[in-house]
Amino acid sequence: MKKLKLKILDVYIIRKFIGTYFYAIVLIIGIAVIFDLAEKMDDFVSKGVTLKEIVFDYYLNFIPYFANLFSSLFTFIAVIFFTSKMAYNTEIVAILSSGVSFKRIMFPYFVSATIIAVFSFLLTSFVIPPANEIRLQFENNYTKRKVRNTSRNIHRQVRPGIYIYMHSYNSYNNMGQQFSIEHIVDGELKSKLISDYVKWDTTINKWVAHNYHIREFTEKGEEISFGETIDTTIYLYPSDFTQRLNIVETMNMFELNEFIEDQKMQGTENVDFYLIEKYNRFANPFSTFILTVIGVALSSRKVRGGIGLHIGIGLALSFTYILFMRFSTMFSVGGSIPPLVAVWIPNILYTIIAIFLYRLAPK
């Protein structure tokens, strides 16, 4: 009989947890969509965006992105809300009085948190990236200014042993000034092309070097050739110079890993930002467990302030968590902290807080 009661209790808590979680998502997403629509309405009207594009290209892809972005927060709100309500109705006291330990009560909470964490990881890694590609394309077309790149002193390793240099690059006309490309094998220079400028030719989809000369080092000695124009393959495209940092949001986990390795090889300065995106895909789902423990420990005790006090304390803790996470990743992008450490510092700190609050929870 006791065993049957515990099974019923598990199902009861899991149903409450998951149900409140999705209810919080619907409620907050609805508010977010209204505010976002009010902010972007002028852009939509002025650029003649159709209702079909707004609904299916933007908001249909915006909603899962936003919901998953704050999944941990929604989890925390859900736990605080229904657990504090159970405590206010003395359900927690009744469960503990029946001989069920607080540790045993945590079991259905962790089952629910596991479901949400796995669901969040799969969404972030494989489902949301294709949706983000459509959403970001929509934003680039209608709500954001086009990216213009006028970088200087560009050094890239585009393939093992192949290095390029541009004194400056202008994305307006897809032209790089004072261009050179070197082929190095085992530390020895095999060939080098130098040109006044290189320009992307849209008819052949290749870079064309202008006023060039080539030095090739062979066993017979150095050979030099020159000319006015020559087609060249440098393993880069104009889009590589104008892509936004959030391009990684359109990549699944396998594509992201491959992209990061490619950027490391090229010596791109934004590698830390891409690594943060990768590590966040693991750290954010894990935070579901931490915030669940904190939420249960805070809201399982009946207090004079009732549900309102629990929700107030819970929201304060969750927002400090998000704020702390943003600060740590900002320091990582600045080069002060390794990306892996920066992403996991908030989880480590709040794990300690969760353990402390769990020990204070009613037993």
C-alpha positions in Angstrom: 0.0 0.0 0.0 2.8 2.3 0.9 4.5 1.5 -2.4 1.4 2.4 -4.4 1.1 5.7 -2.5 4.6 6.6 -3.4 4.0 5.9 -7.1 0.9 8.0 -7.0 3.0 10.8 -5.3 5.6 10.6 -8.0 3.1 10.9 -10.8 1.4 13.8 -9.0 4.6 15.8 -8.6 5.8 15.1 -12.1 2.5 16.1 -13.6 2.5 19.3 -11.5 6.1 20.1 -12.4 5.8 19.5 -16.2 2.4 21.1 -16.4 3.4 24.3 -14.6 6.6 24.4 -16.6 4.7 24.6 -19.9 2.1 26.9 -18.4 4.9 29.3 -17.5 6.4 29.1 -21.0 3.1 29.9 -22.6 2.4 32.8 -20.3 5.8 34.4 -20.5 6.3 33.7 -24.2 2.9 35.4 -24.9 4.1 38.5 -23.1 7.4 38.4 -24.9 5.8 38.1 -28.3 3.5 41.1 -27.6 6.4 43.3 -26.6 8.6 42.2 -29.4 5.8 42.8 -32.0 5.3 46.3 -30.6 9.0 47.1 -30.8 9.4 45.8 -34.4 6.0 46.8 -35.9 7.4 50.0 -37.5 10.1 47.9 -39.3 7.5 45.4 -40.5 5.2 48.0 -41.9 7.9 50.2 -43.5 9.6 47.2 -45.2 6.3 45.6 -46.4 6.7 42.4 -44.5 3.7 40.1 -45.1 1.7 38.5 -42.3 2.7 35.1 -43.5 6.4 36.0 -43.2 5.9 37.5 -39.7 4.1 34.5 -38.4 5.8 31.5 -40.1 9.3 32.8 -40.8 9.8 34.8 -37.6 7.6 34.1 -34.6 7.1 30.4 -35.3 10.9 30.1 -35.1 11.4 32.8 -32.4 9.1 31.1 -29.9 11.2 27.8 -29.5 14.4 29.8 -29.5 13.2 32.1 -26.7 11.6 29.3 -24.7 14.7 27.2 -24.7 17.0 30.2 -24.0 15.2 30.8 -20.6 14.3 27.1 -20.0 16.1 27.1 -16.7 14.3 30.2 -15.5 10.9 28.7 -16.5 11.9 25.5 -14.6 12.7 27.6 -11.5 9.5 29.5 -11.7 7.5 26.3 -12.1 9.1 24.6 -9.1 8.7 27.7 -6.9 5.0 28.2 -7.9 3.6 24.7 -7.4 5.8 23.6 -4.5 5.0 26.7 -2.5 1.4 26.1 -3.2 1.8 22.6 -1.9 3.5 23.9 1.2 0.8 26.6 1.7 -1.8 23.8 1.6 0.3 21.8 4.1 0.7 19.0 1.5 4.5 18.9 2.1 3.9 18.6 5.9 1.4 15.7 5.3 3.9 13.9 3.0 6.7 14.2 5.5 4.4 13.1 8.3 3.5 10.0 6.5 7.1 8.8 6.7 8.3 9.9 3.2 11.8 11.5 3.5 12.6 14.8 1.9 15.3 13.0 -0.1 12.6 10.7 -1.5 10.4 13.6 -2.3 13.2 15.0 -4.5 13.0 11.9 -6.8 10.1 13.0 -8.9 11.6 16.5 -9.1 14.8 15.0 -10.6 12.8 12.9 -13.0 11.0 16.0 -14.2 14.3 18.0 -14.4 15.9 15.2 -16.4 13.1 15.2 -18.9 13.4 19.0 -19.3 17.2 19.0 -19.4 17.4 16.2 -22.1 14.6 17.9 -24.1 16.4 21.3 -23.9 19.8 19.8 -25.0 18.2 18.0 -28.0 16.4 21.2 -29.0 19.5 23.4 -28.7 21.8 21.0 -30.4 19.7 19.7 -33.3 16.1 21.1 -33.6 16.5 24.9 -33.0 19.5 25.6 -35.3 17.5 25.1 -38.5 14.7 27.3 -37.1 17.3 29.9 -36.1 18.6 30.0 -39.6 15.2 31.1 -40.9 14.7 33.5 -38.0 18.1 35.2 -38.3 17.7 35.5 -42.1 14.4 37.3 -41.5 16.0 39.6 -38.9 18.9 40.4 -41.3 16.5 41.2 -44.1 14.0 43.3 -42.1 15.1 44.4 -38.6 18.9 44.6 -38.6 21.4 46.7 -40.6 23.5 44.8 -43.0 26.9 43.9 -41.8 29.7 46.0 -43.3 33.3 44.8 -42.8 36.3 47.1 -43.2 38.8 45.0 -41.3 42.5 45.6 -41.5 45.6 43.4 -41.2 43.8 40.1 -41.8 45.9 37.0 -41.2 44.3 33.6 -41.8 45.4 30.0 -42.1 42.7 28.9 -44.5 44.1 25.3 -44.9 47.0 23.5 -43.2 50.1 25.2 -44.5 48.2 27.8 -46.6 48.2 31.4 -45.2 46.6 34.5 -46.6 47.1 38.2 -45.7 45.1 41.3 -46.6 46.1 44.8 -45.5 42.4 45.7 -45.6 39.0 44.3 -46.7 35.8 46.1 -47.7 32.6 44.1 -47.8 30.9 46.8 -49.8 32.7 45.8 -53.0 34.2 42.5 -51.8 37.8 43.7 -52.3 40.9 43.0 -50.3 43.9 45.4 -50.7 47.6 44.3 -50.7 46.8 40.6 -50.8 49.2 37.7 -50.4 48.9 33.9 -50.1 51.7 31.6 -49.0 52.1 27.8 -49.2 54.4 26.5 -46.5 55.5 22.8 -46.0 57.5 21.7 -43.0 58.4 25.3 -42.2 59.7 26.0 -45.7 58.1 28.5 -48.1 57.1 26.7 -51.3 55.3 29.5 -53.1 53.9 33.0 -52.6 51.5 35.1 -54.6 51.5 38.9 -54.0 48.9 41.2 -55.7 47.8 44.8 -55.3 44.3 43.7 -54.6 42.0 40.7 -54.8 38.3 41.0 -55.7 35.4 38.4 -55.7 34.1 37.7 -59.2 30.4 36.7 -59.0 30.4 35.3 -62.5 32.9 32.5 -61.8 32.6 32.5 -58.0 36.3 32.9 -57.4 38.7 35.6 -56.2 40.7 37.4 -58.9 44.1 38.8 -58.0 45.1 42.0 -59.9 48.7 43.1 -60.7 50.2 40.0 -59.2 53.5 38.2 -59.2 54.2 34.7 -58.0 57.4 33.3 -56.5 57.8 29.5 -56.6 60.7 27.7 -54.8 61.6 24.4 -56.5 64.7 22.1 -56.5 66.0 24.0 -59.5 65.7 27.4 -57.7 63.3 30.3 -57.6 60.9 30.9 -60.4 59.0 34.2 -60.8 55.9 34.9 -62.9 53.6 37.9 -63.0 50.6 39.3 -64.8 47.6 41.5 -64.7 44.9 39.1 -63.4 44.7 35.5 -62.2 42.0 33.4 -60.7 42.8 32.1 -57.3 41.3 29.8 -54.7 41.8 30.9 -51.1 39.1 28.8 -49.4 37.2 31.8 -48.2 34.0 33.5 -49.3 32.8 37.0 -49.0 30.2 35.8 -46.5 33.0 34.7 -44.2 33.9 38.3 -43.7 30.4 39.6 -43.0 28.9 36.8 -40.9 27.5 37.8 -37.5 28.7 36.1 -34.3 25.3 34.5 -33.8 25.9 32.4 -37.0 26.8 29.6 -34.6 23.2 29.5 -33.4 22.2 28.0 -36.8 24.6 25.1 -36.4 23.8 21.7 -34.9 26.4 20.2 -32.5 28.4 18.4 -35.2 28.5 21.5 -37.5 29.5 23.7 -34.5 32.4 21.4 -33.6 33.6 21.4 -37.2 33.2 25.2 -37.4 35.2 25.8 -34.2 38.1 23.6 -35.4 38.1 25.5 -38.7 38.1 28.8 -36.9 40.9 27.7 -34.6 43.0 26.8 -37.7 42.4 30.2 -39.2 43.3 31.9 -36.0 40.0 33.8 -35.8 39.8 36.2 -32.9 36.2 35.2 -32.1 36.9 31.5 -31.2 36.1 32.1 -27.5 32.7 33.3 -28.4 32.0 30.2 -30.4 33.3 28.0 -27.6 31.0 29.7 -25.1 28.1 28.8 -27.4 29.2 25.1 -27.4 29.7 24.9 -23.7 26.4 26.6 -22.9 24.6 23.8 -24.7 25.7 21.5 -21.9 25.8 23.9 -19.0 22.3 25.4 -19.5 20.5 22.0 -19.4 22.6 21.0 -16.3 21.5 24.2 -14.5 17.9 22.8 -14.6 18.9 20.4 -11.8 20.6 23.1 -9.7 17.7 25.5 -9.9 15.2 22.7 -9.2 17.0 21.8 -5.9 17.1 25.5 -5.0 13.5 26.0 -5.9 12.3 23.0 -3.8 14.5 23.9 -0.8 13.2 27.5 -0.8 9.5 26.8 -1.4 8.9 23.6 0.6 8.6 25.4 3.9 5.4 27.2 4.8 6.1 30.8 5.7 4.0 33.8 6.6 4.5 35.6 3.3 3.0 32.7 1.4 3.5 32.0 -2.3 4.3 35.6 -3.0 7.4 35.6 -0.8 8.6 32.4 -2.3 8.2 33.6 -5.9 9.9 36.9 -5.0 13.0 35.2 -3.5 13.0 32.7 -6.3 12.9 35.4 -9.0 15.7 37.3 -7.3 17.9 34.2 -7.2 17.2 33.2 -10.8 17.9 36.7 -12.2 21.2 36.9 -10.2 22.1 33.6 -11.7 21.4 34.8 -15.2 23.3 38.1 -14.5 26.3 36.3 -13.1 26.3 34.0 -16.1 26.4 37.0 -18.4 29.2 38.6 -16.5 31.4 35.5 -16.5 31.0 35.0 -20.2 31.8 38.6 -20.9 35.1 38.2 -19.1 35.8 35.1 -21.1 35.2 37.0 -24.4 37.6 39.6 -23.1 40.2 37.0 -22.7 40.4 37.0 -18.9 38.8 33.6 -18.2 38.9 30.4 -20.3 35.5 29.8 -21.9 34.9 26.5 -20.2 35.6 27.9 -16.8 33.5 31.0 -17.4 30.5 29.0 -18.5 30.6 26.6 -15.6 31.5 29.1 -12.8 27.8 30.1 -12.2 26.8 26.4 -12.1 29.5 25.6 -9.6 28.6 28.5 -7.3 24.9 27.9 -7.4 25.5 24.1 -6.8 27.1 25.2 -3.5 24.1 27.4 -2.7 21.7 24.5 -3.7 23.5 22.1 -1.3 23.4 24.7 1.5 19.6 25.4 1.0 18.9 21.7 0.8 20.4 21.1 4.2 18.1 23.8 5.6 15.0 22.4 4.0 12.3 20.9 6.3 13.0 17.2 6.9 
